Amino acid sequence: MSKICQITGKKAMIGNNVSHSKRRTKRTFDVNLFTKKFYYVEQDCWIQLRLSAAGLRIINRKGLDAALTEAVEKGYCDWNDIKVLD
């Protein structure tokens, strides 16, 4: 599974490691992702999302259904990508 937040669409960035002598080597700045289970009331089931801390704050602010529909509209995730737990 790729390292992309399903709510905000954040993904890894590429930058440089800079040593004391100012030599630059490529590196990646990964996103702070974690998996979290939510109870999706509209579908009456448990779902598992892979999201960042900013995505969790969006869900707390807007609600799970509003955050998911907005993420699908913006193309960050698809309804088929959301893992349903039974």
BABALO-915766 format. One line per field, with one value per atom (N, C-alpha, C): residue number from 1; x, y, z; chain; residue in one letter; atom name. Coordinates in pm, 1 decimal, always signed. Last residue first. Layout:
seq	NUM|...
px	X|...
py	Y|...
pz	Z|...
mol	A|...
type	a|...
atom	CA|...
//
This chain:
seq	86|86|86|85|85|85|84|84|84|83|83|83|82|82|82|81|81|81|80|80|80|79|79|79|78|78|78|77|77|77|76|76|76|75|75|75|74|74|74|73|73|73|72|72|72|71|71|71|70|70|70|69|69|69|68|68|68|67|67|67|66|66|66|65|65|65|64|64|64|63|63|63|62|62|62|61|61|61|60|60|60|59|59|59|58|58|58|57|57|57|56|56|56|55|55|55|54|54|54|53|53|53|52|52|52|51|51|51|50|50|50|49|49|49|48|48|48|47|47|47|46|46|46|45|45|45|44|44|44|43|43|43|42|42|42|41|41|41|40|40|40|39|39|39|38|38|38|37|37|37|36|36|36|35|35|35|34|34|34|33|33|33|32|32|32|31|31|31|30|30|30|29|29|29|28|28|28|27|27|27|26|26|26|25|25|25|24|24|24|23|23|23|22|22|22|21|21|21|20|20|20|19|19|19|18|18|18|17|17|17|16|16|16|15|15|15|14|14|14|13|13|13|12|12|12|11|11|11|10|10|10|9|9|9|8|8|8|7|7|7|6|6|6|5|5|5|4|4|4|3|3|3|2|2|2|1|1|1
px	-1539.7|-1663.1|-1634.1|-1427.4|-1401.4|-1534.5|-1329.7|-1444.6|-1412.8|-1113.4|-1120.4|-1235.7|-1139.2|-1166.6|-1190.6|-1124.0|-998.8|-1019.7|-1376.0|-1324.9|-1197.1|-1402.7|-1484.5|-1436.5|-1074.8|-1193.1|-1273.4|-897.8|-924.2|-1049.5|-859.8|-757.5|-775.1|-1045.6|-966.3|-856.0|-1231.8|-1102.5|-1009.6|-1439.1|-1458.8|-1326.2|-1321.6|-1353.5|-1373.5|-1304.4|-1181.4|-1205.2|-1576.0|-1489.1|-1359.3|-1659.5|-1716.6|-1631.4|-1502.9|-1486.6|-1542.5|-1599.4|-1458.2|-1435.1|-1868.7|-1834.7|-1688.9|-1840.7|-1906.5|-1869.5|-1702.9|-1646.4|-1707.6|-1659.7|-1734.6|-1681.8|-1513.0|-1623.6|-1714.2|-1329.1|-1394.6|-1521.0|-1237.8|-1295.1|-1373.1|-1138.3|-1251.2|-1316.4|-927.7|-1036.3|-1159.0|-765.2|-825.4|-939.9|-689.6|-768.3|-835.0|-536.3|-659.7|-749.2|-321.4|-407.0|-539.7|-209.5|-264.6|-355.6|-318.0|-219.2|-288.2|-438.1|-444.7|-336.9|-614.4|-472.5|-461.1|-899.3|-839.8|-692.1|-1150.8|-1013.3|-953.5|-1481.9|-1389.0|-1251.2|-1773.7|-1643.9|-1556.5|-2114.6|-2001.6|-1876.6|-2338.7|-2351.1|-2241.5|-2326.5|-2324.6|-2337.3|-2341.6|-2428.0|-2435.6|-2140.3|-2280.5|-2371.6|-1856.2|-1923.8|-2073.5|-1615.3|-1747.6|-1823.2|-1271.6|-1383.9|-1513.0|-929.2|-1062.0|-1168.0|-628.5|-726.0|-859.4|-281.8|-411.9|-503.9|-79.8|-115.7|-252.5|+189.0|+67.0|+46.8|+349.9|+319.3|+185.8|+535.7|+421.6|+399.3|+890.4|+767.2|+660.3|+1107.3|+1038.4|+903.6|+1393.2|+1249.0|+1200.0|+1698.1|+1625.5|+1477.2|+2017.4|+1871.8|+1815.4|+2273.7|+2231.4|+2079.7|+2520.9|+2378.6|+2355.3|+2753.5|+2727.3|+2581.3|+2824.2|+2725.1|+2711.8|+2959.2|+3039.9|+2953.9|+2752.3|+2821.9|+2906.9|+2498.2|+2597.1|+2661.9|+2170.3|+2280.6|+2376.5|+1954.0|+2029.8|+2147.1|+1683.0|+1825.0|+1864.5|+1372.8|+1459.8|+1603.3|+1041.2|+1181.8|+1263.9|+758.8|+829.2|+974.6|+472.5|+612.1|+670.0|+146.7|+236.6|+380.1|-194.1|-52.2|+29.7|-466.0|-387.4|-239.7|-642.8|-582.5|-503.9|-741.8|-829.1|-770.1|-547.3|-671.5|-766.5|-207.2|-321.5|-450.0|+19.7|-61.7|-179.4|+218.5|+223.6|+153.2|+51.6|+134.2|+120.6|+84.8|+0.0|+89.1
py	-656.3|-723.1|-816.7|-358.7|-466.8|-526.9|-230.8|-255.2|-375.4|+10.1|-127.0|-139.7|+193.9|+195.4|+52.8|+176.7|+170.5|+160.1|+220.1|+82.2|+66.5|+491.5|+412.1|+267.3|+637.0|+587.1|+505.5|+943.0|+800.1|+765.4|+1193.0|+1140.6|+991.0|+1328.8|+1224.6|+1166.9|+1504.5|+1560.7|+1457.5|+1324.0|+1427.4|+1485.3|+1180.2|+1110.3|+1211.2|+1378.6|+1314.7|+1241.1|+1433.6|+1538.7|+1480.1|+1190.5|+1235.2|+1345.1|+1186.1|+1083.5|+1129.3|+1410.5|+1403.5|+1301.4|+1341.4|+1461.3|+1457.9|+1108.1|+1101.9|+1221.5|+1199.2|+1096.3|+1098.0|+1549.9|+1424.7|+1328.2|+1783.2|+1777.4|+1657.3|+1741.0|+1869.6|+1855.9|+1479.6|+1529.4|+1657.9|+1479.7|+1392.7|+1438.3|+1660.8|+1693.4|+1609.0|+1518.3|+1643.6|+1686.1|+1310.0|+1279.7|+1405.7|+1450.1|+1385.2|+1350.5|+1521.4|+1628.1|+1570.8|+1273.0|+1344.2|+1458.0|+1060.3|+1138.3|+1206.1|+723.4|+868.5|+931.1|+472.3|+503.5|+654.0|+317.5|+419.5|+433.9|+83.4|+110.7|+206.8|+61.5|+79.4|+109.8|-112.0|-60.1|-48.6|-11.1|-104.1|-33.4|+140.9|+47.9|-58.6|+349.4|+214.6|+105.2|+562.1|+562.4|+424.8|+514.3|+501.8|+489.6|+356.2|+435.6|+416.4|+369.8|+312.8|+406.2|+322.1|+410.0|+332.3|+263.0|+208.5|+309.1|+355.8|+381.6|+323.8|+363.9|+305.3|+322.3|+649.8|+538.7|+487.9|+861.0|+784.7|+677.5|+1121.3|+1054.4|+981.4|+1081.8|+1137.4|+1056.3|+1122.7|+1045.3|+1115.2|+1256.5|+1299.0|+1229.0|+1099.3|+1122.2|+1165.9|+1222.3|+1149.4|+1176.2|+1270.5|+1263.8|+1181.6|+1477.7|+1347.3|+1340.3|+1725.6|+1695.2|+1556.8|+1874.7|+1774.7|+1736.2|+2049.6|+2094.9|+2000.9|+1943.2|+2000.7|+2045.3|+1838.9|+1955.4|+2023.7|+1752.9|+1724.0|+1853.2|+1724.9|+1818.9|+1792.9|+1542.6|+1540.1|+1634.7|+1685.0|+1656.3|+1639.1|+1544.1|+1655.7|+1609.9|+1470.7|+1439.6|+1563.7|+1357.4|+1459.1|+1416.7|+1142.3|+1167.6|+1274.2|+1302.4|+1192.9|+1235.7|+1374.7|+1401.8|+1279.1|+1347.7|+1328.1|+1356.9|+1356.7|+1482.6|+1468.8|+1087.9|+1202.8|+1330.7|+898.8|+882.6|+1000.4|+965.7|+982.5|+976.8|+728.9|+845.9|+849.4|+516.8|+605.3|+736.1|+222.9|+341.5|+431.8|-118.1|+0.0|+124.2
pz	+885.1|+931.0|+1044.6|+740.8|+836.2|+879.8|+435.3|+521.7|+609.5|+317.3|+366.1|+465.0|+29.7|+173.3|+219.1|-242.3|-167.3|-17.7|-343.9|-347.1|-266.6|-331.4|-239.9|-235.8|-336.9|-406.5|-306.6|-263.2|-247.4|-325.9|-376.9|-287.4|-262.8|-531.9|-594.8|-507.5|-439.9|-477.6|-539.1|-383.2|-484.8|-533.2|-174.2|-299.4|-412.0|+19.9|-28.1|-159.0|+61.5|+7.9|-48.0|+169.4|+42.2|-20.4|+407.9|+304.2|+169.8|+547.7|+511.4|+401.0|+584.0|+507.4|+461.9|+744.5|+613.8|+527.5|+978.5|+891.8|+752.4|+1050.2|+1057.5|+952.7|+1071.3|+975.7|+994.0|+1290.7|+1268.0|+1183.5|+1279.0|+1404.7|+1383.9|+1018.0|+1051.7|+1181.1|+1051.1|+958.2|+988.5|+1227.4|+1272.7|+1181.7|+1057.6|+1176.4|+1231.6|+873.0|+829.4|+946.1|+1032.3|+979.0|+930.0|+1073.5|+1188.8|+1142.7|+799.5|+874.7|+992.5|+739.1|+735.5|+821.2|+626.5|+643.1|+627.5|+779.5|+693.9|+726.5|+790.9|+829.8|+728.8|+925.6|+814.5|+871.0|+1021.1|+1060.6|+937.2|+945.8|+941.7|+994.3|+847.7|+959.9|+957.2|+673.5|+614.4|+719.5|+853.7|+736.4|+670.4|+1043.5|+1082.8|+961.0|+1068.9|+965.5|+983.0|+1301.4|+1279.8|+1186.6|+1216.8|+1244.4|+1225.7|+1283.7|+1257.6|+1299.2|+1124.3|+1230.0|+1188.0|+1066.1|+1033.3|+1152.8|+985.7|+1072.3|+1030.5|+877.3|+852.2|+956.9|+823.3|+950.1|+936.0|+521.7|+592.6|+720.2|+466.0|+468.1|+551.8|+267.8|+388.6|+387.8|+134.1|+130.0|+267.1|-21.6|+81.1|+65.1|-177.2|-182.9|-67.1|-42.4|-94.2|-84.1|-45.7|-51.6|-111.4|+170.1|+65.7|+71.2|+375.6|+277.2|+156.7|+582.2|+474.5|+356.0|+729.6|+783.7|+676.6|+483.3|+585.8|+634.1|+413.9|+401.6|+516.7|+218.1|+342.1|+320.9|+33.5|+47.2|+192.4|-82.0|-47.8|-37.5|-160.3|-183.5|-154.7|+29.5|-46.5|-61.5|+32.8|+64.5|-28.3|+58.5|+25.7|+48.7|+130.4|+154.3|+118.5|+109.1|-11.2|+6.6|+321.9|+277.2|+147.9|+332.0|+355.3|+297.2|+294.8|+219.3|+237.7|+242.6|+331.3|+248.4|+120.4|+88.9|+186.0|+49.7|+165.6|+133.9|-77.7|-90.9|+31.1|+0.0|+0.0|+0.0
mol	A|A|A|A|A|A|A|A|A|A|A|A|A|A|A|A|A|A|A|A|A|A|A|A|A|A|A|A|A|A|A|A|A|A|A|A|A|A|A|A|A|A|A|A|A|A|A|A|A|A|A|A|A|A|A|A|A|A|A|A|A|A|A|A|A|A|A|A|A|A|A|A|A|A|A|A|A|A|A|A|A|A|A|A|A|A|A|A|A|A|A|A|A|A|A|A|A|A|A|A|A|A|A|A|A|A|A|A|A|A|A|A|A|A|A|A|A|A|A|A|A|A|A|A|A|A|A|A|A|A|A|A|A|A|A|A|A|A|A|A|A|A|A|A|A|A|A|A|A|A|A|A|A|A|A|A|A|A|A|A|A|A|A|A|A|A|A|A|A|A|A|A|A|A|A|A|A|A|A|A|A|A|A|A|A|A|A|A|A|A|A|A|A|A|A|A|A|A|A|A|A|A|A|A|A|A|A|A|A|A|A|A|A|A|A|A|A|A|A|A|A|A|A|A|A|A|A|A|A|A|A|A|A|A|A|A|A|A|A|A|A|A|A|A|A|A|A|A|A|A|A|A|A|A|A|A|A|A
type	d|d|d|l|l|l|v|v|v|k|k|k|i|i|i|d|d|d|n|n|n|w|w|w|d|d|d|c|c|c|y|y|y|g|g|g|k|k|k|e|e|e|v|v|v|a|a|a|e|e|e|t|t|t|l|l|l|a|a|a|a|a|a|d|d|d|l|l|l|g|g|g|k|k|k|r|r|r|n|n|n|i|i|i|i|i|i|r|r|r|l|l|l|g|g|g|a|a|a|a|a|a|s|s|s|l|l|l|r|r|r|l|l|l|q|q|q|i|i|i|w|w|w|c|c|c|d|d|d|q|q|q|e|e|e|v|v|v|y|y|y|y|y|y|f|f|f|k|k|k|k|k|k|t|t|t|f|f|f|l|l|l|n|n|n|v|v|v|d|d|d|f|f|f|t|t|t|r|r|r|k|k|k|t|t|t|r|r|r|r|r|r|k|k|k|s|s|s|h|h|h|s|s|s|v|v|v|n|n|n|n|n|n|g|g|g|i|i|i|m|m|m|a|a|a|k|k|k|k|k|k|g|g|g|t|t|t|i|i|i|q|q|q|c|c|c|i|i|i|k|k|k|s|s|s|m|m|m
atom	N|CA|C|N|CA|C|N|CA|C|N|CA|C|N|CA|C|N|CA|C|N|CA|C|N|CA|C|N|CA|C|N|CA|C|N|CA|C|N|CA|C|N|CA|C|N|CA|C|N|CA|C|N|CA|C|N|CA|C|N|CA|C|N|CA|C|N|CA|C|N|CA|C|N|CA|C|N|CA|C|N|CA|C|N|CA|C|N|CA|C|N|CA|C|N|CA|C|N|CA|C|N|CA|C|N|CA|C|N|CA|C|N|CA|C|N|CA|C|N|CA|C|N|CA|C|N|CA|C|N|CA|C|N|CA|C|N|CA|C|N|CA|C|N|CA|C|N|CA|C|N|CA|C|N|CA|C|N|CA|C|N|CA|C|N|CA|C|N|CA|C|N|CA|C|N|CA|C|N|CA|C|N|CA|C|N|CA|C|N|CA|C|N|CA|C|N|CA|C|N|CA|C|N|CA|C|N|CA|C|N|CA|C|N|CA|C|N|CA|C|N|CA|C|N|CA|C|N|CA|C|N|CA|C|N|CA|C|N|CA|C|N|CA|C|N|CA|C|N|CA|C|N|CA|C|N|CA|C|N|CA|C|N|CA|C|N|CA|C|N|CA|C|N|CA|C|N|CA|C|N|CA|C|N|CA|C|N|CA|C|N|CA|C|N|CA|C|N|CA|C
//
